[in-house]
Amino acid sequence: MYQARPDRNRFVRIIEENISEKFRPDFEVVGRRLAADRGYSYDYQSLMHYSKYAFTRNGEPTIQVIGPGRRLKLRIGQRRGLSTIDISQLRDMYKCNLKTDIKETVCHKGWVKHYTSCYKFVASPPAQFEAAHRACKREKANLLVIQSSREQRFIDKVLNKNYTSVYKWRTAGRKVNGTMVWYLGEKSMKNITKYENWARGHPGSRTSLVLARDQRTEKVTWMGEMEGDSRAPYYYRHPYICEKPARRKCVELRYRDGRDYRGHMDHTRDGYTCQRWTENYPHDHPLVNVSRAAAARMREAARVPSSSSTSSNNSRAANRVSSDGLGSHNKCRNPSGLRRNRPWCYTSKRRHEWGYCDISVCASSIRPRTRSGQTNQRQRGGSGQRRGTPRAGTPRTGNRSRRRGSSREGHTRRGGTSRRQGLTRQPGSRRSRGSQGRAKQEAPRQGTLRGSPSRKGTPRQGARKRDIPKRGNTKTSYTNMKT
């Protein structure tokens, strides 16, 4: 019962003078050995929580909500069913999420699966620590990290069965600032505290951790070893073991970030059960109102009979509101309000606000997109041909020259005369710019060019009759020129 938790005084206040005498022992705080919170927040909406007037002797409240529950206006004593935190704790106690992940995850070819991890044993070529670390990173993995005796027994079994001729294997153990840690990168290290299996006298002054296999007893222990130096590349080279999490099979979706995912995954990659999108406790988030509106629309659409026209309108309205798949559930989504790299959710853990879900999109199903955001199919059309590109055997149209007001054949500029034709504007003419263009298109071609005329010898646009050079002085001769 939550009102008996050791930290209950930060969330509720017990009014003892209103409690009946024989029920006061039920409100006493129990020790931490009997009531472990397992990293979950105080659950105001738990099915096991007392109500506001529980065991009152005078009709006055016996429990008063304080802390975050008062700020969020949460009620206590509901009996509708298990809350999200109740379900999360039960799943955590019986390891339901872990069992589901073990059943549904897979490893790539060449990797060995154990629970939710994949292992790759690289016996050749051997490598020093840095080279082995880089090789595992290329596989999107890390060097081996042993965190339990169960994992140690699995590694021992594989080494004694398949690799009897190898006696030392490199792991992620490395000495940093005088302390041996699990080294996953410059910004990612784990202390060796959960499980240790050191041989006597090790690691000593050595700078890395290797698994050493005894030939007689076939027992594998931890030993210290120098990590090696690039100046002596042939020393301290050993086979190594890479490790990475097992993943589910990819999902056929249209978008790479999984925004159109509508599956039933309800826990993160770390095994934390998701919080409902319509709830703002234990984590208050900005998508609560949108999720509640979507849930209300869906309930309204479900209440109306399916034969009426109002039902279709409500269904369309519900789809518009819940276009991101939000509602009164705790499934993994990637809504537009907080778009991330892949589907995610808020967790029910106190210190873990949100986490990614184990959902990957198949590369073959992703809709191709261009820089402008349009798909290649829309840009190319039905036959895969780009817009504006002429088909085979079709003459190229002069789109660019038409925008300038002339055809490719006539080389005529907008509002002016053709320099190659030698046409000039007559003095006293009051033609408009548009009428000149129409007249030029209708008039037959008067002159034929002999050779390539230079810009210096051509009459400029709008020149008067006396400014036109005489026929004998021009470097380029024109025929049939009208003067």
Phi, psi and omega in degrees: 000131190291330182289356177253007180294152181298332182257021186292336183291347175273350185239329178222159176239125182271125179262093188292330182292345179262358183270141176296148188299316187285349180254002181296327177299336179289346181260004180284147180283135178263166181284166182290339178289330180271334184230094177264130182281344179058025179084012180258151180286167175295126187261102176293327186263021180291149177292338182267002182275141177291156178277178184294327183249027183294128175056039177281149179252351182225011180082003179265158180298143176257341180228131178242130181282131176227181176071215182295333178295324178289322180293322181269359178059051179272146179256154181242156175086025179286149182232022180285330180164186181293139177278175180296320180289326175300313180294322180295319180292321177296319177296324180290320181293319183260006175056044181292316180296322178295318179295323178293318180295322179297323183284326190257349182269157181223168176239159178286166180295135182094356179251152180251131183262139173217113186056245182249025180234152177242139183234141176232121183262112182256099181276334181213136359276149176290160185210157170285179188297311184296318179295320178294321178297317179292323180296320178291324178296325177295334176271010184057046181218183177230166172295160187301133175237116181261119185242359181204162177291331178295317177293324178296319179296323178295316179296318178300319182295317180292318182293319181286341182265320189248341186227063183285341182268359180252132186245350179220135179228136180279146177233188180276003179291128182209144180271121180235120181056040176082003182237134178280124182226167170276112187265114177249357182155174181297329182251010182220107178220149179233139177285145178272088183233328185291319184211138178220146180215050184287143170284163183295130178086003183247153008275345182066226181268005182284157193251002179213169183243131177232157174266119182253129182253126179280130184291327184276311184269348183058029178264137182253125180232169178269134178224154175275148180207149176290140184283345178096164183223144180294338178287340175231075191290347183261005179253149176058041176261127182220156170299161185219165182236126176259151182219139175207158181291145173286145184236158174283165177291152183293158183249140179282103179229168182270332185246145183294326181275002175072028181292339179262019178285130179228034181279193187244018177293127186231023174211159185276178178295334179276000178090012180271130179290142185283152173273148178295142181292335181274358181256146178247022177217134011279349181244120177275125186226162185281358181263011183294311184296320178296319180292320179293322177296319178295319179295321178295319178297319180293320177295321179294320179292329181284333181285330183283138178302147185290340183281343184277157179286337179293330180296319179293323177295318179294323179295318178294321177294321178295321178294325179293318182290318184260041180296338177268002179081015180280163180167198182273066180209175179236037179277155180288133179217171175227075187288160183290334180295326179223071184286131179235189186289332181205172179303144186210181177196161171281140183265165177270002177280150184288318186262002179237101186291311181212166179201157177283149175264157183280073181228120177238146184262135177293134182294332183287341183262354184288134178287122181293141182227150178261182181295327181282355178094358179267150178284157179295330181292320178291323182287322185272339184091186185292326184269006180080014182263136181293148180291131178091357180262126181290149177284169181294135180083003180252128180296144182288131180279152182270062181298318183291320180287328178294325177296332179274356175096015181216160177268164181290332184283320186273342182054041183261129178274155182295129174073004182232187180255162179282129179288327181287328179283335179078018179282140179233159179281130180287144179294142179082001180284140180243034178290145175280171184294322179289322181292327176297317179297319180293322180294321181293322179292326182279331184289142177289158180289126188268323186238157178239132185279131174251109182084198181249109180288143176272156181295335182288328184269354182272144179290138180284160184292134178078015182287149177281170186294323181284345179278347181285129181294152180289165188293326183283338183272347183281146178284335181241130184268140176244149178249148178058036179277132178273131179242000000 
